[in-house]
Amino acid sequence: MRPATDPPVAEPLLSVQGLHAGYGHGEVLHGIDVTVPRGQVVVLLGANGAGKTTLMRCISGELRATGRIELDGDALGGLPAHQISRRGVALVPQGRGTFADLSVRDNLAVAALQLPRAERDVEMERWLDRFPRLAERSKVAAGMLSGGEQQMLAIARACIGRPRVLMCDEPSLGLSPAMSKEVFEVFEQLHDESGLAMLIVEQNAGLALGVADLALVIEGGRIVWRGTPRDLHDDDALVSAYIGDLEEI
Ligand SMILES: Nc1ncnc2c1ncn2[C@@H]1O[C@H](COP(=O)(O)OP(=O)(O)OP(=O)(O)O)[C@@H](O)[C@H]1O
């Protein structure tokens, strides 16, 4: 494994420097540096318990941390989660974070509340057009949707506020291989259409690296490797530790 040195990167959009965080007295992240360049997709790989979710929770303002978190040069550290979301950082959490008892349409309506009133309906319709399966089920409670439909709804909810960075924690968790592929196709389309920058945590490394511009490996709360998917592919130790099946790259 080679040292975690920075390869040349495009202009940073989201930048995390020297981040320390944990729960109670136990530190989980020990000085994390992560950059999501403008218009790029970054995939974060790592074993269970390495700190991936914790990092996303810190960036989204759910968990306090020390260190610097900046979006386009503006400090986000210390801001409450709703303000970080308004600045343009959206998180699709593990477990999707939709309201199970609300209909698909109402889930979108709640997410649209962050937009100016005049734009809410248009934006909701845009996302229902975008996901015809959600449009067909717009009156169905989110809790009654399939896992894949719930994931699409969660992505639509996150995107409705027009984020500048979309973070997604284990989007394929519990989904069939076919549905996981569909979710990653959505990421690819979103990225191609609008150059949306993304930070994705995903266990299915083959699938995630297929859409990634950059990959990071986190171990024990430290970033131990960073590079392109192709670099990762060439590193036998990393492949056997984190990937196994590279057919998707
Ligand atoms: N709410 C919490 N309270 C105490 N410890 C926690 C809490 N959440 C996570 N941890 C601990 O922090 C460490 C990092 O957890 P985290 O969920 O960030 O890892 P992860 O890389 O996302 O793993 P996974 O793939 O299992 O979700 C683990 O040791 C975990 O047990």
Ligand as a Chemical Component Dictionary entry (heavy atoms), coordinates in Angstrom:
data_LIG
# 
_chem_comp.id                   LIG 
_chem_comp.type                 NON-POLYMER 
_chem_comp.pdbx_formal_charge   0 
_chem_comp.three_letter_code    LIG 
# 
loop_
_chem_comp_atom.comp_id 
_chem_comp_atom.atom_id 
_chem_comp_atom.alt_atom_id 
_chem_comp_atom.type_symbol 
_chem_comp_atom.charge 
_chem_comp_atom.model_Cartn_x 
_chem_comp_atom.model_Cartn_y 
_chem_comp_atom.model_Cartn_z 
_chem_comp_atom.pdbx_ordinal 
LIG N1  N1  N 0 -23.719 6.626  17.953 1  
LIG C1  C1  C 0 -22.560 6.042  18.242 2  
LIG N2  N2  N 0 -22.143 5.956  19.522 3  
LIG C2  C2  C 0 -20.951 5.380  19.835 4  
LIG N3  N3  N 0 -20.112 4.844  18.924 5  
LIG C3  C3  C 0 -20.483 4.896  17.630 6  
LIG C4  C4  C 0 -21.723 5.493  17.223 7  
LIG N4  N4  N 0 -21.814 5.396  15.882 8  
LIG C5  C5  C 0 -20.686 4.769  15.458 9  
LIG N5  N5  N 0 -19.889 4.465  16.513 10 
LIG C6  C6  C 0 -18.586 3.809  16.458 11 
LIG O1  O1  O 0 -17.736 4.602  15.645 12 
LIG C7  C7  C 0 -16.916 3.767  14.831 13 
LIG C8  C8  C 0 -17.099 4.178  13.384 14 
LIG O2  O2  O 0 -18.454 3.899  13.013 15 
LIG P1  P1  P 0 -19.042 4.319  11.596 16 
LIG O3  O3  O 0 -20.494 3.987  11.602 17 
LIG O4  O4  O 0 -18.633 5.694  11.285 18 
LIG O5  O5  O 0 -18.260 3.314  10.645 19 
LIG P2  P2  P 0 -18.525 2.925  9.139  20 
LIG O6  O6  O 0 -17.194 2.938  8.477  21 
LIG O7  O7  O 0 -19.585 3.785  8.560  22 
LIG O8  O8  O 0 -19.022 1.444  9.269  23 
LIG P3  P3  P 0 -20.332 0.701  8.722  24 
LIG O9  O9  O 0 -19.967 0.275  7.347  25 
LIG O10 O10 O 0 -20.464 -0.442 9.666  26 
LIG O11 O11 O 0 -21.470 1.671  8.780  27 
LIG C9  C9  C 0 -17.301 2.337  15.138 28 
LIG O12 O12 O 0 -16.394 1.826  16.074 29 
LIG C10 C10 C 0 -18.680 2.472  15.742 30 
LIG O13 O13 O 0 -18.917 1.433  16.657 31 
# 
loop_
_chem_comp_bond.comp_id 
_chem_comp_bond.atom_id_1 
_chem_comp_bond.atom_id_2 
_chem_comp_bond.value_order 
_chem_comp_bond.pdbx_ordinal 
LIG N1  C1  SING 1  
LIG C1  N2  SING 2  
LIG C1  C4  DOUB 3  
LIG N2  C2  DOUB 4  
LIG C2  N3  SING 5  
LIG N3  C3  DOUB 6  
LIG C3  C4  SING 7  
LIG C3  N5  SING 8  
LIG C4  N4  SING 9  
LIG N4  C5  DOUB 10 
LIG C5  N5  SING 11 
LIG N5  C6  SING 12 
LIG C6  O1  SING 13 
LIG C6  C10 SING 14 
LIG O1  C7  SING 15 
LIG C7  C8  SING 16 
LIG C7  C9  SING 17 
LIG C8  O2  SING 18 
LIG O2  P1  SING 19 
LIG P1  O3  DOUB 20 
LIG P1  O4  SING 21 
LIG P1  O5  SING 22 
LIG O5  P2  SING 23 
LIG P2  O6  DOUB 24 
LIG P2  O7  SING 25 
LIG P2  O8  SING 26 
LIG O8  P3  SING 27 
LIG P3  O9  DOUB 28 
LIG P3  O10 SING 29 
LIG P3  O11 SING 30 
LIG C9  O12 SING 31 
LIG C9  C10 SING 32 
LIG C10 O13 SING 33 
# 
